[in-house]
Amino acid sequence: MAKFNKPSQTILTTNAEGHAAYAMPERLKLVTQVLTSFFREEKFYGDNSDGLIATLEPVIRKDPEFVSKLAVYARRVFNMRSVSHVLVCYLAHEPAGKPFVRNTVRGVVQRGDDATEILSFYLSTFGKPIPNALRKGLEDVFLTFDEYTLAKYKGTSHALKMRDVLCLTRPKPQSEEQSAMWKRLLEDRLTPPLTWETQLSANGNTRETWEALIDSGKVGYMALLRNLRNIISAQPSNIEKVFAQIESPEAVRASRQLPFRFLSAYKNLPANAGSRALDALEAAAEASIGNMEKLEGTTVIAVDCSGSMSSLVSANSTVRCAEIGTMLGLLANRICQNSIFYTFDDRIQQEPVSRRQGMLYTATHLSRANGGTNMDLPFLQMIHDRVKADRLIIISDNMCNMGETAWYKTTVQTCADRYRRESGRDIWVHAIDLMGYGTQQFHGPKTNIIAGWSEKVLQFISLAERGAGSLEAAIDGYSW
């Protein structure tokens, strides 16, 4: 038996395009699928939610604690809702996951409708009975809901309502006041909540309505972004409060918005929005990376803008995957000491990205989504231009389908090795996966596979280079 020259654990496979790729280890594959999924949403190569489930079930059986941590990490750190609900339900269904369910529910439920969504998904997927661990977890969080929460998320038009959660989980009230409140819920007599939805419904999308809502402080950060077009069109006299809230670094960090939310709001601004609205959104995007560690040396950033990046992030969004990639690349550019910025498909182009130019403006003008995917090009261009890089950040869906490596049925890893060999630079390759199709192009020392649509992925660049941990390790060590 060989003692030192052991077989490689990296398995060569093919991606959806038939190009050579490496199969991902199960846990890493699950991480990439979870952090790039709104679940049951179409992607360029179809909805890969069933593939996520196929990865999830065996990981639960082998390492249910990791799945528990991943569910809460996805919800609290990466602000992913629907997929975290799915993880909770499959944990509850699998015998190995049951000991972790109650605590996971407490970690995942951040809003009242998290509870209704979890229970609705479980019942529609597995039916009754509800596992005791899931019932106990939902009972725990239901006890924390006040009247405002119950009224806001009671679910008038939904198949499963908040009162159904009460009836199905049967929590014991902790006081007479709570018992009376639950009775009002069952009888539909809760005090109507003062929310932007109820006020707009009652009073109309008018200047006066928005002035009252803005002064009330009842409009959350996400709601401000989603309604910014309506607010600007209504022209409330106190609109400066909205802009101040949007650009506040503290509010940005507390909101945990994914970067493409700023881009979506930017794209939806009316033609007469004016520079103040644009500046507020740009400032918000900048604030999202305000405390992030800087990357020393020279960084090459390469963003995939090929045709397979053309799909929308969700059916309700106007943002394409290519724009998410460009946005993440521009955020990375902001934390680099020196940088070279490429976009590529079946050709490559160095982009004159200026740090004085707004990221949102640049993202909408740089990102295209057409052509094939030749991931060899960044390495070949670096060799041609004799770039002395310290790292490459490559942002892609990994669906390579052309280039030198395509002819030889090898992965892009051969190009990374060639650059290291010919340049004499033992660079790091940080591959950010945006779509979670389940394969990777790189492996070996100084390779860092990360995934997600959040700026949070960028912090794992410096962490990996210091040997301080990977995204997978961060989830392993996560506690709440």
HUSUL-V325144 format. One record per run of one state. SS is the DSSP state (H for helix, E for strand, - for the rest). FROM is the first residue (numbers start at 1). LEN is the number of residues. If there is no record, write none. Layout:
[[SS	FROM	LEN] [SS	FROM	LEN]]
This chain:
[[-	1	11] [E	12	3] [-	15	5] [E	20	4] [-	24	2] [H	26	9] [-	35	14] [H	49	28] [-	77	5] [H	82	12] [-	94	1] [H	95	14] [-	109	3] [H	112	15] [-	127	5] [H	132	11] [-	143	4] [H	147	6] [-	153	9] [H	162	8] [-	170	6] [H	176	11] [-	187	9] [H	196	8] [-	204	3] [H	207	10] [-	217	4] [H	221	14] [-	235	4] [H	239	9] [-	248	1] [H	249	7] [-	256	3] [H	259	9] [-	268	7] [H	275	13] [-	288	7] [E	295	10] [-	305	2] [H	307	3] [-	310	2] [E	312	1] [-	313	7] [E	320	1] [H	321	14] [-	335	1] [E	336	9] [-	345	3] [E	348	3] [-	351	8] [H	359	8] [-	367	10] [H	377	8] [-	385	6] [E	391	6] [-	397	7] [H	404	5] [-	409	4] [H	413	11] [-	424	4] [E	428	6] [-	434	5] [E	439	2] [-	441	6] [E	447	5] [-	452	3] [H	455	11] [-	466	5] [H	471	6] [-	477	4]]
